Amino acid sequence: MTIHPFHWVPAQDQRHASLDRRPGGGYPTGMSVRTLCDQQLTAENTELAWLWLTCPDCNIEAHRLANVPFPLINDQASERRSSGQPTRKRFKIS
C-alpha cells in the first residue's frame, strides 16, 4: 500500500487535502489545517461532511503529489443517453 504525504479533511463544505500532520483518528472537528488549495480552514470531521464534494484544486494537487495522472473527461463520456450508452457524434456536412 502506497502512503501519500497528504490526508483528506472535510472543511468549509468540501473535502480538502492537507500536508499538515494528522493526529491518530484524523483531523478532529475544529482543528485548523492548511489545505493543498492554500487555505487555512477548520476541519469538520463528521459523517455528513465526508459526503461533500471534493475541492477541485486540492484534487488536482493531490494527483500531482501522488504522481497519478488526473483523469480527463472524454467527450463521449460526457454525452450519454438515458440508457447510459455514448451518443453518436453528429457531423454537419457543408
PDB file of N, CA, C and O in Angstrom:
ATOM      1  N   MET A   1       0.838  -1.176   0.000  1.00  0.00           N
ATOM      2  CA  MET A   1       0.000   0.000   0.000  1.00  0.00           C
ATOM      3  C   MET A   1       0.888   1.246   0.000  1.00  0.00           C
ATOM      4  O   MET A   1       1.792   1.371   0.826  1.00  0.00           O
ATOM      5  N   THR A   2       0.625   2.158  -0.927  1.00  0.00           N
ATOM      6  CA  THR A   2       1.397   3.380  -1.021  1.00  0.00           C
ATOM      7  C   THR A   2       0.849   4.424  -0.050  1.00  0.00           C
ATOM      8  O   THR A   2      -0.358   4.658   0.016  1.00  0.00           O
ATOM      9  N   ILE A   3       1.748   5.041   0.695  1.00  0.00           N
ATOM     10  CA  ILE A   3       1.370   6.106   1.608  1.00  0.00           C
ATOM     11  C   ILE A   3       1.680   7.434   0.924  1.00  0.00           C
ATOM     12  O   ILE A   3       2.804   7.663   0.478  1.00  0.00           O
ATOM     13  N   HIS A   4       0.684   8.298   0.847  1.00  0.00           N
ATOM     14  CA  HIS A   4       0.869   9.609   0.231  1.00  0.00           C
ATOM     15  C   HIS A   4       1.149  10.637   1.328  1.00  0.00           C
ATOM     16  O   HIS A   4       0.783  10.417   2.482  1.00  0.00           O
ATOM     17  N   PRO A   5       1.790  11.751   0.986  1.00  0.00           N
ATOM     18  CA  PRO A   5       2.134  12.749   2.009  1.00  0.00           C
ATOM     19  C   PRO A   5       0.948  13.593   2.463  1.00  0.00           C
ATOM     20  O   PRO A   5       1.086  14.382   3.398  1.00  0.00           O
ATOM     21  N   PHE A   6      -0.201  13.449   1.832  1.00  0.00           N
ATOM     22  CA  PHE A   6      -1.365  14.268   2.175  1.00  0.00           C
ATOM     23  C   PHE A   6      -2.465  13.401   2.777  1.00  0.00           C
ATOM     24  O   PHE A   6      -2.460  12.176   2.652  1.00  0.00           O
ATOM     25  N   HIS A   7      -3.407  14.075   3.435  1.00  0.00           N
ATOM     26  CA  HIS A   7      -4.571  13.410   4.011  1.00  0.00           C
ATOM     27  C   HIS A   7      -5.797  14.241   3.659  1.00  0.00           C
ATOM     28  O   HIS A   7      -5.717  15.463   3.529  1.00  0.00           O
ATOM     29  N   TRP A   8      -6.931  13.567   3.507  1.00  0.00           N
ATOM     30  CA  TRP A   8      -8.180  14.251   3.190  1.00  0.00           C
ATOM     31  C   TRP A   8      -8.838  14.740   4.461  1.00  0.00           C
ATOM     32  O   TRP A   8      -8.788  14.080   5.499  1.00  0.00           O
ATOM     33  N   VAL A   9      -9.462  15.916   4.367  1.00  0.00           N
ATOM     34  CA  VAL A   9     -10.119  16.525   5.519  1.00  0.00           C
ATOM     35  C   VAL A   9     -11.326  17.341   5.048  1.00  0.00           C
ATOM     36  O   VAL A   9     -11.179  18.220   4.199  1.00  0.00           O
ATOM     37  N   PRO A  10     -12.513  17.062   5.588  1.00  0.00           N
ATOM     38  CA  PRO A  10     -13.650  17.900   5.242  1.00  0.00           C
ATOM     39  C   PRO A  10     -13.535  19.245   5.961  1.00  0.00           C
ATOM     40  O   PRO A  10     -13.234  19.312   7.153  1.00  0.00           O
ATOM     41  N   ALA A  11     -13.782  20.304   5.203  1.00  0.00           N
ATOM     42  CA  ALA A  11     -13.737  21.654   5.767  1.00  0.00           C
ATOM     43  C   ALA A  11     -14.435  22.604   4.808  1.00  0.00           C
ATOM     44  O   ALA A  11     -14.319  22.459   3.591  1.00  0.00           O
ATOM     45  N   GLN A  12     -15.151  23.566   5.346  1.00  0.00           N
ATOM     46  CA  GLN A  12     -15.811  24.605   4.556  1.00  0.00           C
ATOM     47  C   GLN A  12     -16.607  24.022   3.383  1.00  0.00           C
ATOM     48  O   GLN A  12     -16.452  24.456   2.241  1.00  0.00           O
ATOM     49  N   ASP A  13     -17.453  23.043   3.674  1.00  0.00           N
ATOM     50  CA  ASP A  13     -18.395  22.457   2.707  1.00  0.00           C
ATOM     51  C   ASP A  13     -17.760  21.710   1.540  1.00  0.00           C
ATOM     52  O   ASP A  13     -18.415  21.503   0.518  1.00  0.00           O
ATOM     53  N   GLN A  14     -16.503  21.302   1.670  1.00  0.00           N
ATOM     54  CA  GLN A  14     -15.844  20.477   0.650  1.00  0.00           C
ATOM     55  C   GLN A  14     -14.850  19.552   1.340  1.00  0.00           C
ATOM     56  O   GLN A  14     -14.438  19.792   2.475  1.00  0.00           O
ATOM     57  N   ARG A  15     -14.471  18.483   0.631  1.00  0.00           N
ATOM     58  CA  ARG A  15     -13.381  17.629   1.098  1.00  0.00           C
ATOM     59  C   ARG A  15     -12.096  18.203   0.525  1.00  0.00           C
ATOM     60  O   ARG A  15     -11.941  18.315  -0.692  1.00  0.00           O
ATOM     61  N   HIS A  16     -11.179  18.565   1.409  1.00  0.00           N
ATOM     62  CA  HIS A  16      -9.890  19.137   1.019  1.00  0.00           C
ATOM     63  C   HIS A  16      -8.789  18.137   1.359  1.00  0.00           C
ATOM     64  O   HIS A  16      -9.037  17.122   2.010  1.00  0.00           O
ATOM     65  N   ALA A  17      -7.586  18.432   0.917  1.00  0.00           N
ATOM     66  CA  ALA A  17      -6.418  17.631   1.277  1.00  0.00           C
ATOM     67  C   ALA A  17      -5.414  18.546   1.957  1.00  0.00           C
ATOM     68  O   ALA A  17      -5.353  19.741   1.669  1.00  0.00           O
ATOM     69  N   SER A  18      -4.628  17.976   2.863  1.00  0.00           N
ATOM     70  CA  SER A  18      -3.668  18.755   3.626  1.00  0.00           C
ATOM     71  C   SER A  18      -2.377  17.966   3.823  1.00  0.00           C
ATOM     72  O   SER A  18      -2.380  16.736   3.889  1.00  0.00           O
ATOM     73  N   LEU A  19      -1.273  18.707   3.915  1.00  0.00           N
ATOM     74  CA  LEU A  19       0.022  18.114   4.242  1.00  0.00           C
ATOM     75  C   LEU A  19       0.312  18.237   5.737  1.00  0.00           C
ATOM     76  O   LEU A  19       1.333  17.735   6.209  1.00  0.00           O
ATOM     77  N   ASP A  20      -0.578  18.903   6.491  1.00  0.00           N
ATOM     78  CA  ASP A  20      -0.386  19.068   7.936  1.00  0.00           C
ATOM     79  C   ASP A  20      -0.356  17.705   8.620  1.00  0.00           C
ATOM     80  O   ASP A  20      -1.006  16.758   8.178  1.00  0.00           O
ATOM     81  N   ARG A  21       0.399  17.624   9.692  1.00  0.00           N
ATOM     82  CA  ARG A  21       0.453  16.380  10.466  1.00  0.00           C
ATOM     83  C   ARG A  21      -0.952  16.052  10.955  1.00  0.00           C
ATOM     84  O   ARG A  21      -1.644  16.900  11.519  1.00  0.00           O
ATOM     85  N   ARG A  22      -1.358  14.807  10.727  1.00  0.00           N
ATOM     86  CA  ARG A  22      -2.709  14.375  11.088  1.00  0.00           C
ATOM     87  C   ARG A  22      -2.654  13.556  12.367  1.00  0.00           C
ATOM     88  O   ARG A  22      -1.904  12.585  12.452  1.00  0.00           O
ATOM     89  N   PRO A  23      -3.438  13.939  13.355  1.00  0.00           N
ATOM     90  CA  PRO A  23      -3.499  13.131  14.578  1.00  0.00           C
ATOM     91  C   PRO A  23      -4.120  11.771  14.294  1.00  0.00           C
ATOM     92  O   PRO A  23      -4.852  11.619  13.316  1.00  0.00           O
ATOM     93  N   GLY A  24      -3.837  10.777  15.136  1.00  0.00           N
ATOM     94  CA  GLY A  24      -4.474   9.472  15.008  1.00  0.00           C
ATOM     95  C   GLY A  24      -5.983   9.632  15.039  1.00  0.00           C
ATOM     96  O   GLY A  24      -6.520  10.344  15.888  1.00  0.00           O
ATOM     97  N   GLY A  25      -6.668   8.969  14.115  1.00  0.00           N
ATOM     98  CA  GLY A  25      -8.117   9.085  14.032  1.00  0.00           C
ATOM     99  C   GLY A  25      -8.569  10.207  13.122  1.00  0.00           C
ATOM    100  O   GLY A  25      -9.771  10.408  12.948  1.00  0.00           O
ATOM    101  N   GLY A  26      -7.639  10.944  12.536  1.00  0.00           N
ATOM    102  CA  GLY A  26      -7.999  12.005  11.602  1.00  0.00           C
ATOM    103  C   GLY A  26      -7.990  13.375  12.240  1.00  0.00           C
ATOM    104  O   GLY A  26      -7.835  13.520  13.453  1.00  0.00           O
ATOM    105  N   TYR A  27      -8.159  14.381  11.394  1.00  0.00           N
ATOM    106  CA  TYR A  27      -8.215  15.763  11.885  1.00  0.00           C
ATOM    107  C   TYR A  27      -9.520  15.942  12.648  1.00  0.00           C
ATOM    108  O   TYR A  27     -10.593  15.743  12.079  1.00  0.00           O
ATOM    109  N   PRO A  28      -9.454  16.315  13.924  1.00  0.00           N
ATOM    110  CA  PRO A  28     -10.697  16.467  14.685  1.00  0.00           C
ATOM    111  C   PRO A  28     -11.452  17.732  14.286  1.00  0.00           C
ATOM    112  O   PRO A  28     -10.852  18.710  13.841  1.00  0.00           O
ATOM    113  N   THR A  29     -12.757  17.703  14.449  1.00  0.00           N
ATOM    114  CA  THR A  29     -13.577  18.885  14.195  1.00  0.00           C
ATOM    115  C   THR A  29     -13.023  20.045  15.014  1.00  0.00           C
ATOM    116  O   THR A  29     -12.763  19.918  16.210  1.00  0.00           O
ATOM    117  N   GLY A  30     -12.851  21.183  14.334  1.00  0.00           N
ATOM    118  CA  GLY A  30     -12.346  22.385  14.993  1.00  0.00           C
ATOM    119  C   GLY A  30     -10.864  22.628  14.798  1.00  0.00           C
ATOM    120  O   GLY A  30     -10.385  23.731  15.063  1.00  0.00           O
ATOM    121  N   MET A  31     -10.115  21.619  14.336  1.00  0.00           N
ATOM    122  CA  MET A  31      -8.677  21.793  14.125  1.00  0.00           C
ATOM    123  C   MET A  31      -8.430  22.626  12.868  1.00  0.00           C
ATOM    124  O   MET A  31      -9.064  22.405  11.836  1.00  0.00           O
ATOM    125  N   SER A  32      -7.514  23.576  12.959  1.00  0.00           N
ATOM    126  CA  SER A  32      -7.152  24.408  11.819  1.00  0.00           C
ATOM    127  C   SER A  32      -6.116  23.666  10.972  1.00  0.00           C
ATOM    128  O   SER A  32      -5.121  23.162  11.493  1.00  0.00           O
ATOM    129  N   VAL A  33      -6.364  23.604   9.660  1.00  0.00           N
ATOM    130  CA  VAL A  33      -5.443  22.917   8.745  1.00  0.00           C
ATOM    131  C   VAL A  33      -5.159  23.794   7.524  1.00  0.00           C
ATOM    132  O   VAL A  33      -6.024  24.544   7.072  1.00  0.00           O
ATOM    133  N   ARG A  34      -3.955  23.691   7.004  1.00  0.00           N
ATOM    134  CA  ARG A  34      -3.578  24.344   5.749  1.00  0.00           C
ATOM    135  C   ARG A  34      -3.853  23.328   4.654  1.00  0.00           C
ATOM    136  O   ARG A  34      -3.363  22.201   4.719  1.00  0.00           O
ATOM    137  N   THR A  35      -4.633  23.711   3.647  1.00  0.00           N
ATOM    138  CA  THR A  35      -5.036  22.780   2.595  1.00  0.00           C
ATOM    139  C   THR A  35      -4.149  22.920   1.356  1.00  0.00           C
ATOM    140  O   THR A  35      -3.410  23.894   1.211  1.00  0.00           O
ATOM    141  N   LEU A  36      -4.237  21.935   0.473  1.00  0.00           N
ATOM    142  CA  LEU A  36      -3.459  21.970  -0.768  1.00  0.00           C
ATOM    143  C   LEU A  36      -3.914  23.085  -1.705  1.00  0.00           C
ATOM    144  O   LEU A  36      -3.181  23.463  -2.619  1.00  0.00           O
ATOM    145  N   CYS A  37      -5.125  23.616  -1.484  1.00  0.00           N
ATOM    146  CA  CYS A  37      -5.597  24.763  -2.266  1.00  0.00           C
ATOM    147  C   CYS A  37      -5.182  26.078  -1.597  1.00  0.00           C
ATOM    148  O   CYS A  37      -5.691  27.147  -1.934  1.00  0.00           O
ATOM    149  N   ASP A  38      -4.261  25.979  -0.656  1.00  0.00           N
ATOM    150  CA  ASP A  38      -3.628  27.119   0.016  1.00  0.00           C
ATOM    151  C   ASP A  38      -4.601  27.976   0.834  1.00  0.00           C
ATOM    152  O   ASP A  38      -4.566  29.206   0.786  1.00  0.00           O
ATOM    153  N   GLN A  39      -5.464  27.291   1.581  1.00  0.00           N
ATOM    154  CA  GLN A  39      -6.358  27.978   2.510  1.00  0.00           C
ATOM    155  C   GLN A  39      -6.126  27.435   3.910  1.00  0.00           C
ATOM    156  O   GLN A  39      -5.756  26.272   4.071  1.00  0.00           O
ATOM    157  N   GLN A  40      -6.338  28.259   4.915  1.00  0.00           N
ATOM    158  CA  GLN A  40      -6.312  27.824   6.308  1.00  0.00           C
ATOM    159  C   GLN A  40      -7.766  27.616   6.704  1.00  0.00           C
ATOM    160  O   GLN A  40      -8.515  28.586   6.817  1.00  0.00           O
ATOM    161  N   LEU A  41      -8.183  26.357   6.919  1.00  0.00           N
ATOM    162  CA  LEU A  41      -9.581  26.031   7.163  1.00  0.00           C
ATOM    163  C   LEU A  41      -9.740  25.249   8.462  1.00  0.00           C
ATOM    164  O   LEU A  41      -8.771  24.720   9.007  1.00  0.00           O
ATOM    165  N   THR A  42     -10.974  25.187   8.946  1.00  0.00           N
ATOM    166  CA  THR A  42     -11.292  24.442  10.158  1.00  0.00           C
ATOM    167  C   THR A  42     -11.922  23.109   9.775  1.00  0.00           C
ATOM    168  O   THR A  42     -12.933  23.065   9.074  1.00  0.00           O
ATOM    169  N   ALA A  43     -11.314  22.029  10.243  1.00  0.00           N
ATOM    170  CA  ALA A  43     -11.804  20.679   9.933  1.00  0.00           C
ATOM    171  C   ALA A  43     -13.193  20.461  10.508  1.00  0.00           C
ATOM    172  O   ALA A  43     -13.540  20.981  11.568  1.00  0.00           O
ATOM    173  N   GLU A  44     -13.978  19.676   9.777  1.00  0.00           N
ATOM    174  CA  GLU A  44     -15.298  19.254  10.253  1.00  0.00           C
ATOM    175  C   GLU A  44     -15.391  17.750  10.027  1.00  0.00           C
ATOM    176  O   GLU A  44     -15.868  17.301   8.984  1.00  0.00           O
ATOM    177  N   ASN A  45     -14.941  16.987  10.989  1.00  0.00           N
ATOM    178  CA  ASN A  45     -14.865  15.536  10.872  1.00  0.00           C
ATOM    179  C   ASN A  45     -16.173  14.892  11.316  1.00  0.00           C
ATOM    180  O   ASN A  45     -16.263  14.311  12.397  1.00  0.00           O
ATOM    181  N   THR A  46     -17.196  15.007  10.449  1.00  0.00           N
ATOM    182  CA  THR A  46     -18.496  14.401  10.732  1.00  0.00           C
ATOM    183  C   THR A  46     -18.851  13.466   9.581  1.00  0.00           C
ATOM    184  O   THR A  46     -18.281  13.568   8.495  1.00  0.00           O
ATOM    185  N   GLU A  47     -19.793  12.555   9.819  1.00  0.00           N
ATOM    186  CA  GLU A  47     -20.201  11.623   8.761  1.00  0.00           C
ATOM    187  C   GLU A  47     -20.749  12.361   7.545  1.00  0.00           C
ATOM    188  O   GLU A  47     -20.431  12.004   6.411  1.00  0.00           O
ATOM    189  N   LEU A  48     -21.558  13.374   7.765  1.00  0.00           N
ATOM    190  CA  LEU A  48     -22.131  14.133   6.658  1.00  0.00           C
ATOM    191  C   LEU A  48     -21.043  14.867   5.866  1.00  0.00           C
ATOM    192  O   LEU A  48     -21.097  14.909   4.637  1.00  0.00           O
ATOM    193  N   ALA A  49     -20.073  15.435   6.551  1.00  0.00           N
ATOM    194  CA  ALA A  49     -19.016  16.199   5.880  1.00  0.00           C
ATOM    195  C   ALA A  49     -18.213  15.331   4.907  1.00  0.00           C
ATOM    196  O   ALA A  49     -17.725  15.839   3.897  1.00  0.00           O
ATOM    197  N   TRP A  50     -18.070  14.052   5.188  1.00  0.00           N
ATOM    198  CA  TRP A  50     -17.315  13.168   4.287  1.00  0.00           C
ATOM    199  C   TRP A  50     -18.050  12.926   2.978  1.00  0.00           C
ATOM    200  O   TRP A  50     -17.466  12.390   2.036  1.00  0.00           O
ATOM    201  N   LEU A  51     -19.316  13.308   2.898  1.00  0.00           N
ATOM    202  CA  LEU A  51     -20.088  13.168   1.671  1.00  0.00           C
ATOM    203  C   LEU A  51     -20.026  14.414   0.791  1.00  0.00           C
ATOM    204  O   LEU A  51     -20.560  14.415  -0.318  1.00  0.00           O
ATOM    205  N   TRP A  52     -19.378  15.477   1.278  1.00  0.00           N
ATOM    206  CA  TRP A  52     -19.265  16.707   0.492  1.00  0.00           C
ATOM    207  C   TRP A  52     -18.430  16.458  -0.755  1.00  0.00           C
ATOM    208  O   TRP A  52     -17.642  15.513  -0.809  1.00  0.00           O
ATOM    209  N   LEU A  53     -18.608  17.306  -1.749  1.00  0.00           N
ATOM    210  CA  LEU A  53     -17.804  17.237  -2.976  1.00  0.00           C
ATOM    211  C   LEU A  53     -16.353  17.568  -2.674  1.00  0.00           C
ATOM    212  O   LEU A  53     -16.051  18.270  -1.709  1.00  0.00           O
ATOM    213  N   THR A  54     -15.462  17.059  -3.504  1.00  0.00           N
ATOM    214  CA  THR A  54     -14.025  17.290  -3.342  1.00  0.00           C
ATOM    215  C   THR A  54     -13.629  18.626  -3.951  1.00  0.00           C
ATOM    216  O   THR A  54     -14.060  18.971  -5.051  1.00  0.00           O
ATOM    217  N   CYS A  55     -12.810  19.369  -3.231  1.00  0.00           N
ATOM    218  CA  CYS A  55     -12.273  20.638  -3.729  1.00  0.00           C
ATOM    219  C   CYS A  55     -11.472  20.346  -5.002  1.00  0.00           C
ATOM    220  O   CYS A  55     -10.531  19.553  -4.956  1.00  0.00           O
ATOM    221  N   PRO A  56     -11.820  20.963  -6.136  1.00  0.00           N
ATOM    222  CA  PRO A  56     -11.115  20.659  -7.384  1.00  0.00           C
ATOM    223  C   PRO A  56      -9.626  20.997  -7.335  1.00  0.00           C
ATOM    224  O   PRO A  56      -8.811  20.266  -7.898  1.00  0.00           O
ATOM    225  N   ASP A  57      -9.262  22.091  -6.673  1.00  0.00           N
ATOM    226  CA  ASP A  57      -7.845  22.468  -6.604  1.00  0.00           C
ATOM    227  C   ASP A  57      -7.050  21.473  -5.750  1.00  0.00           C
ATOM    228  O   ASP A  57      -5.933  21.100  -6.109  1.00  0.00           O
ATOM    229  N   CYS A  58      -7.625  21.045  -4.622  1.00  0.00           N
ATOM    230  CA  CYS A  58      -6.960  20.034  -3.796  1.00  0.00           C
ATOM    231  C   CYS A  58      -6.833  18.710  -4.554  1.00  0.00           C
ATOM    232  O   CYS A  58      -5.815  18.026  -4.451  1.00  0.00           O
ATOM    233  N   ASN A  59      -7.866  18.357  -5.312  1.00  0.00           N
ATOM    234  CA  ASN A  59      -7.859  17.104  -6.057  1.00  0.00           C
ATOM    235  C   ASN A  59      -6.743  17.090  -7.106  1.00  0.00           C
ATOM    236  O   ASN A  59      -6.034  16.094  -7.250  1.00  0.00           O
ATOM    237  N   ILE A  60      -6.592  18.183  -7.826  1.00  0.00           N
ATOM    238  CA  ILE A  60      -5.536  18.287  -8.834  1.00  0.00           C
ATOM    239  C   ILE A  60      -4.159  18.184  -8.174  1.00  0.00           C
ATOM    240  O   ILE A  60      -3.294  17.450  -8.652  1.00  0.00           O
ATOM    241  N   GLU A  61      -3.958  18.915  -7.081  1.00  0.00           N
ATOM    242  CA  GLU A  61      -2.666  18.897  -6.392  1.00  0.00           C
ATOM    243  C   GLU A  61      -2.397  17.527  -5.760  1.00  0.00           C
ATOM    244  O   GLU A  61      -1.255  17.066  -5.761  1.00  0.00           O
ATOM    245  N   ALA A  62      -3.425  16.876  -5.225  1.00  0.00           N
ATOM    246  CA  ALA A  62      -3.253  15.536  -4.646  1.00  0.00           C
ATOM    247  C   ALA A  62      -2.817  14.542  -5.722  1.00  0.00           C
ATOM    248  O   ALA A  62      -1.945  13.708  -5.475  1.00  0.00           O
ATOM    249  N   HIS A  63      -3.412  14.622  -6.907  1.00  0.00           N
ATOM    250  CA  HIS A  63      -2.997  13.747  -8.003  1.00  0.00           C
ATOM    251  C   HIS A  63      -1.537  13.999  -8.382  1.00  0.00           C
ATOM    252  O   HIS A  63      -0.788  13.060  -8.653  1.00  0.00           O
ATOM    253  N   ARG A  64      -1.139  15.281  -8.400  1.00  0.00           N
ATOM    254  CA  ARG A  64       0.247  15.623  -8.731  1.00  0.00           C
ATOM    255  C   ARG A  64       1.199  15.046  -7.691  1.00  0.00           C
ATOM    256  O   ARG A  64       2.210  14.437  -8.041  1.00  0.00           O
ATOM    257  N   LEU A  65       0.877  15.237  -6.408  1.00  0.00           N
ATOM    258  CA  LEU A  65       1.736  14.727  -5.334  1.00  0.00           C
ATOM    259  C   LEU A  65       1.813  13.203  -5.332  1.00  0.00           C
ATOM    260  O   LEU A  65       2.850  12.632  -4.993  1.00  0.00           O
ATOM    261  N   ALA A  66       0.726  12.548  -5.706  1.00  0.00           N
ATOM    262  CA  ALA A  66       0.685  11.086  -5.745  1.00  0.00           C
ATOM    263  C   ALA A  66       1.297  10.536  -7.035  1.00  0.00           C
ATOM    264  O   ALA A  66       1.432   9.324  -7.203  1.00  0.00           O
ATOM    265  N   ASN A  67       1.664  11.444  -7.942  1.00  0.00           N
ATOM    266  CA  ASN A  67       2.225  11.052  -9.242  1.00  0.00           C
ATOM    267  C   ASN A  67       1.252  10.161 -10.013  1.00  0.00           C
ATOM    268  O   ASN A  67       1.636   9.169 -10.633  1.00  0.00           O
ATOM    269  N   VAL A  68      -0.029  10.554  -9.951  1.00  0.00           N
ATOM    270  CA  VAL A  68      -1.092   9.843 -10.645  1.00  0.00           C
ATOM    271  C   VAL A  68      -1.736  10.828 -11.619  1.00  0.00           C
ATOM    272  O   VAL A  68      -2.169  11.900 -11.197  1.00  0.00           O
ATOM    273  N   PRO A  69      -1.811  10.501 -12.896  1.00  0.00           N
ATOM    274  CA  PRO A  69      -2.418  11.430 -13.850  1.00  0.00           C
ATOM    275  C   PRO A  69      -3.850  11.772 -13.465  1.00  0.00           C
ATOM    276  O   PRO A  69      -4.609  10.917 -13.009  1.00  0.00           O
ATOM    277  N   PHE A  70      -4.198  13.019 -13.654  1.00  0.00           N
ATOM    278  CA  PHE A  70      -5.559  13.451 -13.371  1.00  0.00           C
ATOM    279  C   PHE A  70      -6.442  12.983 -14.515  1.00  0.00           C
ATOM    280  O   PHE A  70      -6.110  13.230 -15.674  1.00  0.00           O
ATOM    281  N   PRO A  71      -7.562  12.313 -14.230  1.00  0.00           N
ATOM    282  CA  PRO A  71      -8.413  11.811 -15.311  1.00  0.00           C
ATOM    283  C   PRO A  71      -9.059  12.955 -16.084  1.00  0.00           C
ATOM    284  O   PRO A  71      -9.605  13.887 -15.495  1.00  0.00           O
ATOM    285  N   LEU A  72      -8.990  12.874 -17.392  1.00  0.00           N
ATOM    286  CA  LEU A  72      -9.638  13.859 -18.247  1.00  0.00           C
ATOM    287  C   LEU A  72     -10.987  13.323 -18.664  1.00  0.00           C
ATOM    288  O   LEU A  72     -11.160  12.113 -18.816  1.00  0.00           O
ATOM    289  N   ILE A  73     -11.932  14.202 -18.848  1.00  0.00           N
ATOM    290  CA  ILE A  73     -13.270  13.786 -19.265  1.00  0.00           C
ATOM    291  C   ILE A  73     -13.265  13.570 -20.764  1.00  0.00           C
ATOM    292  O   ILE A  73     -12.931  14.470 -21.535  1.00  0.00           O
ATOM    293  N   ASN A  74     -13.636  12.378 -21.166  1.00  0.00           N
ATOM    294  CA  ASN A  74     -13.738  12.030 -22.572  1.00  0.00           C
ATOM    295  C   ASN A  74     -15.007  12.662 -23.124  1.00  0.00           C
ATOM    296  O   ASN A  74     -16.044  12.649 -22.461  1.00  0.00           O
ATOM    297  N   ASP A  75     -14.934  13.217 -24.332  1.00  0.00           N
ATOM    298  CA  ASP A  75     -16.117  13.838 -24.951  1.00  0.00           C
ATOM    299  C   ASP A  75     -17.310  12.890 -24.941  1.00  0.00           C
ATOM    300  O   ASP A  75     -18.431  13.301 -24.640  1.00  0.00           O
ATOM    301  N   GLN A  76     -17.071  11.623 -25.271  1.00  0.00           N
ATOM    302  CA  GLN A  76     -18.187  10.673 -25.328  1.00  0.00           C
ATOM    303  C   GLN A  76     -18.728  10.380 -23.936  1.00  0.00           C
ATOM    304  O   GLN A  76     -19.926  10.141 -23.778  1.00  0.00           O
ATOM    305  N   ALA A  77     -17.862  10.394 -22.922  1.00  0.00           N
ATOM    306  CA  ALA A  77     -18.334  10.094 -21.570  1.00  0.00           C
ATOM    307  C   ALA A  77     -19.280  11.169 -21.068  1.00  0.00           C
ATOM    308  O   ALA A  77     -20.175  10.888 -20.271  1.00  0.00           O
ATOM    309  N   SER A  78     -19.090  12.389 -21.526  1.00  0.00           N
ATOM    310  CA  SER A  78     -19.955  13.459 -21.056  1.00  0.00           C
ATOM    311  C   SER A  78     -21.261  13.534 -21.840  1.00  0.00           C
ATOM    312  O   SER A  78     -22.187  14.235 -21.431  1.00  0.00           O
ATOM    313  N   GLU A  79     -21.347  12.820 -22.960  1.00  0.00           N
ATOM    314  CA  GLU A  79     -22.564  12.818 -23.768  1.00  0.00           C
ATOM    315  C   GLU A  79     -23.208  11.433 -23.697  1.00  0.00           C
ATOM    316  O   GLU A  79     -22.908  10.561 -24.513  1.00  0.00           O
ATOM    317  N   ARG A  80     -24.081  11.237 -22.730  1.00  0.00           N
ATOM    318  CA  ARG A  80     -24.728   9.941 -22.529  1.00  0.00           C
ATOM    319  C   ARG A  80     -26.217  10.050 -22.774  1.00  0.00           C
ATOM    320  O   ARG A  80     -26.854  11.058 -22.469  1.00  0.00           O
ATOM    321  N   ARG A  81     -26.744   8.991 -23.326  1.00  0.00           N
ATOM    322  CA  ARG A  81     -28.202   8.880 -23.416  1.00  0.00           C
ATOM    323  C   ARG A  81     -28.714   8.315 -22.109  1.00  0.00           C
ATOM    324  O   ARG A  81     -27.927   7.893 -21.262  1.00  0.00           O
ATOM    325  N   SER A  82     -30.010   8.301 -21.940  1.00  0.00           N
ATOM    326  CA  SER A  82     -30.579   7.771 -20.707  1.00  0.00           C
ATOM    327  C   SER A  82     -30.233   6.303 -20.503  1.00  0.00           C
ATOM    328  O   SER A  82     -30.275   5.804 -19.379  1.00  0.00           O
ATOM    329  N   SER A  83     -29.891   5.605 -21.590  1.00  0.00           N
ATOM    330  CA  SER A  83     -29.520   4.193 -21.474  1.00  0.00           C
ATOM    331  C   SER A  83     -28.118   4.032 -20.906  1.00  0.00           C
ATOM    332  O   SER A  83     -27.708   2.923 -20.563  1.00  0.00           O
ATOM    333  N   GLY A  84     -27.373   5.148 -20.804  1.00  0.00           N
ATOM    334  CA  GLY A  84     -26.009   5.062 -20.307  1.00  0.00           C
ATOM    335  C   GLY A  84     -24.993   4.840 -21.405  1.00  0.00           C
ATOM    336  O   GLY A  84     -23.792   4.808 -21.136  1.00  0.00           O
ATOM    337  N   GLN A  85     -25.450   4.685 -22.642  1.00  0.00           N
ATOM    338  CA  GLN A  85     -24.543   4.467 -23.762  1.00  0.00           C
ATOM    339  C   GLN A  85     -24.110   5.805 -24.354  1.00  0.00           C
ATOM    340  O   GLN A  85     -24.879   6.766 -24.332  1.00  0.00           O
ATOM    341  N   PRO A  86     -22.883   5.880 -24.885  1.00  0.00           N
ATOM    342  CA  PRO A  86     -22.445   7.127 -25.505  1.00  0.00           C
ATOM    343  C   PRO A  86     -23.340   7.481 -26.687  1.00  0.00           C
ATOM    344  O   PRO A  86     -23.813   6.611 -27.417  1.00  0.00           O
ATOM    345  N   THR A  87     -23.558   8.778 -26.851  1.00  0.00           N
ATOM    346  CA  THR A  87     -24.332   9.220 -28.001  1.00  0.00           C
ATOM    347  C   THR A  87     -23.416   9.261 -29.219  1.00  0.00           C
ATOM    348  O   THR A  87     -22.199   9.401 -29.092  1.00  0.00           O
ATOM    349  N   ARG A  88     -24.014   9.140 -30.393  1.00  0.00           N
ATOM    350  CA  ARG A  88     -23.226   9.227 -31.616  1.00  0.00           C
ATOM    351  C   ARG A  88     -22.973  10.682 -31.938  1.00  0.00           C
ATOM    352  O   ARG A  88     -23.848  11.531 -31.770  1.00  0.00           O
ATOM    353  N   LYS A  89     -21.787  10.956 -32.396  1.00  0.00           N
ATOM    354  CA  LYS A  89     -21.453  12.310 -32.817  1.00  0.00           C
ATOM    355  C   LYS A  89     -22.203  12.618 -34.098  1.00  0.00           C
ATOM    356  O   LYS A  89     -22.296  11.777 -34.992  1.00  0.00           O
ATOM    357  N   ARG A  90     -22.728  13.804 -34.182  1.00  0.00           N
ATOM    358  CA  ARG A  90     -23.406  14.242 -35.400  1.00  0.00           C
ATOM    359  C   ARG A  90     -22.545  15.283 -36.076  1.00  0.00           C
ATOM    360  O   ARG A  90     -22.144  16.264 -35.450  1.00  0.00           O
ATOM    361  N   PHE A  91     -22.262  15.083 -37.327  1.00  0.00           N
ATOM    362  CA  PHE A  91     -21.429  15.996 -38.085  1.00  0.00           C
ATOM    363  C   PHE A  91     -22.272  16.727 -39.108  1.00  0.00           C
ATOM    364  O   PHE A  91     -23.091  16.123 -39.801  1.00  0.00           O
ATOM    365  N   LYS A  92     -22.074  17.992 -39.196  1.00  0.00           N
ATOM    366  CA  LYS A  92     -22.779  18.780 -40.197  1.00  0.00           C
ATOM    367  C   LYS A  92     -21.927  18.782 -41.458  1.00  0.00           C
ATOM    368  O   LYS A  92     -20.759  19.168 -41.427  1.00  0.00           O
ATOM    369  N   ILE A  93     -22.516  18.353 -42.558  1.00  0.00           N
ATOM    370  CA  ILE A  93     -21.793  18.339 -43.842  1.00  0.00           C
ATOM    371  C   ILE A  93     -22.171  19.599 -44.603  1.00  0.00           C
ATOM    372  O   ILE A  93     -23.343  19.865 -44.868  1.00  0.00           O
ATOM    373  N   SER A  94     -21.141  20.366 -44.946  1.00  0.00           N
ATOM    374  CA  SER A  94     -21.401  21.615 -45.684  1.00  0.00           C
ATOM    375  C   SER A  94     -21.279  21.414 -47.164  1.00  0.00           C
ATOM    376  O   SER A  94     -21.465  22.358 -47.932  1.00  0.00           O
TER     377      SER A  94
END
